[in-house]
């Protein structure tokens, strides 16, 4: 059994040295990698680029259309022509050729203000796409930190379990020496051997969880090497309560969901105004510059004809009645505006509730973390005193083990409480619209 315990110590020690020889992946670096490489963020940014193209002047309807046309025709036929003096002329294989080319321009001078409001609608849609991309970034960053802090929690748990393993190993060595000199019975040694196997198993399992979670983080940041090893920053700094309160007060103007609701309302208002263009006339301008040439047989009054020149025209079109479709669209567009206003009011209530819940969760988890910090201090003092009493034989190994387990649980609970509190703060910052405006 002693050989097995030595093997466990060597095995865990080797893995411990591997975990220590890695570079630090800071929070800033993790966020930077995510913003550059995350697939969801890249797609969202591409959608913004599409909306920007749609909102450009080339898609506005304000520019004219210019069309080039060209054609050629050839006829060959037998003709019989009777002239006014009664004479008749027969021509076999009479050829006629025609050629034409032109440049035509069409421009809408007025379309009932439809394109005016459609252009504004496209601009607002571009603004909405930016807000949607921001929401995607916020959600991804929050996901990033949930995994990042899980790596940090497991990293600290590994350190705690390594300390626990070393303490148990020392207890086993003391028990073995005491047994060899006849000071204790074999039960003390056996208890220590069982405990060291338990501790080593917990340490191995936690290290494996840490490796798995690091792969999860590499997926979030879309790193090319899923097996990349790294350390993370386990330091956590909480925001000032005064700053958080100020963020909460400004949440109605910064929350991304509320901003999206405002954008959707403006889009539907522009759509409603654009739909009313059906009641107004359209005025269009046309222009053309053309060249035509024709070559005719001798039976024609002219053997050839060539023309070049400009032409222009102005046209007014007014749909007096389209069967009722336009009126129906206007009515439906107006109802849609009313719906977006209702949705906005509902969303305001939901966001206030979510912020209140998030603030309460953060306050509660921060208080739990402070209590767990105190609990670790108490459990540490209790273990140190128990260890001293065990050395002089005042308590049994079972009592010492219980003090050790209490310290282990207190430390791991503190680690969990710390990162849960920090994630609760980040969720609150997201709801207030400030998640991307803070220093990591």
GISULSUL-V421659 format. One record per residue. RES is the residue in one letter. NEAR is the number of other C-alpha atoms within 10 Angstrom. Layout:
res->[RES/RES]
near->[NEAR/NEAR]
//
This chain:
res->[X/X/X/X/X/X/X/X/X/X/X/X/X/X/X/X/X/X/X/X/X/X/X/X/X/X/X/X/X/X/X/X/X/X/X/X/X/X/X/X/X/X/X/X/X/X/X/X/X/X/X/X/X/X/X/X/X/X/X/X/X/X/X/X/X/X/X/X/X/X/X/X/X/X/X/X/X/X/X/X/X/X/X/X/X/X/X/X/X/X/X/X/X/X/X/X/X/X/X/X/X/X/X/X/X/X/X/X/X/X/X/X/X/X/X/X/X/X/X/X/X/X/X/X/X/X/X/X/X/X/X/X/X/X/X/X/X/X/X/X/X/X/X/X/X/X/X/X/X/X/X/X/X/X/X/X/X/X/X/X/X/X/X/X/X/X/X/X/X/X/X/X/X/X/X/X/X/X/X/X/X/X/X/X/X/X/X/X/X/X/X/X/X/X/X/X/X/X/X/X/X/X/X/X/X/X/X/X/X/X/X/X/X/X/X/X/X/X/X/X/X/X/X/X/X/X/X/X/X/X/X/X/X/X/X/X/X/X/X/X/X/X/X/X/X/X/X/X/X/X/X/X/X/X/X/X/X/X/X/X/X/X/X/X/X/X/X/X/X/X/X/X/X/X/X/X/X/X/X/X/X/X/X/X/X/X/X/X/X/X/X/X/X/X/X/X/X/X/X/X/X/X/X/X/X/X/X/X/X/X/X/X/X/X/X/X/X/X/X/X/X/X/X/X/X/X/X/X/X/X/X/X/X/X/X/X/X/X/X/X/X/X/X/X/X/X/X/X/X/X/X/X/X/X/X/X/X/X/X/X/X/X/X/X/X/X/X/X/X/X/X/X/X/X/X/X/X/X/X/X/X/X/X/X/X/X/X/X/X/X/X/X/X/X/X/X/X/X/X/X/X/X/X/X/X/X/X/X/X/X/X/X/X/X/X/X/X/X/X/X/X/X/X/X/X/X/X/X/X/X/X/X/X/X/X/X/X/X/X/X]
near->[8/11/8/11/16/11/12/16/16/12/13/18/13/11/12/15/10/11/16/10/11/13/12/12/14/16/18/11/13/19/17/13/16/25/18/12/16/19/15/16/22/17/13/20/19/14/17/21/15/13/20/17/14/17/21/14/11/11/12/17/16/15/12/14/12/13/11/12/10/12/10/12/10/11/11/12/11/10/13/11/14/11/10/7/6/8/8/10/12/11/14/10/11/15/15/17/15/17/15/17/16/18/15/18/16/18/17/18/15/18/20/19/17/21/17/18/21/21/21/18/22/21/19/22/21/23/20/22/23/20/19/20/21/18/20/18/22/23/15/20/23/18/14/22/21/18/19/25/26/21/26/25/23/21/23/17/23/22/14/19/23/20/14/21/23/16/16/24/21/14/25/23/16/16/25/22/14/16/16/12/9/10/11/15/13/14/12/19/21/15/16/23/23/12/19/24/17/14/21/22/16/16/21/18/13/17/22/13/17/20/20/15/19/24/19/17/25/23/18/23/22/17/16/10/10/14/12/14/17/16/17/19/14/18/9/13/9/11/13/8/10/9/10/17/13/11/18/22/12/14/21/18/11/17/20/22/19/19/19/19/19/16/21/22/22/19/22/22/20/22/22/23/17/23/24/18/20/22/15/16/16/19/16/16/16/17/15/17/15/17/15/17/15/18/17/17/18/14/16/11/8/11/12/15/11/12/10/13/10/12/11/12/10/13/11/12/11/13/11/10/11/9/8/8/10/17/16/12/16/19/13/14/21/17/14/17/20/15/14/20/18/12/14/20/13/11/15/16/10/12/18/16/12/16/19/15/13/20/21/14/18/21/16/13/21/21/15/18/22/13/13/21/19/14/19/20/14/14/21/19/14/16/22/15/13/21/23/13/14/17/14/8/11/11/14/14/21/13/14/22/19/13/21/22/15/18/24/21/16/21/23/20/19/23/24/20/22/26/24/22/22/22/19/20/23/25/23/25/26/24/26/26/25/21/20/14/9/9/7/12]
//
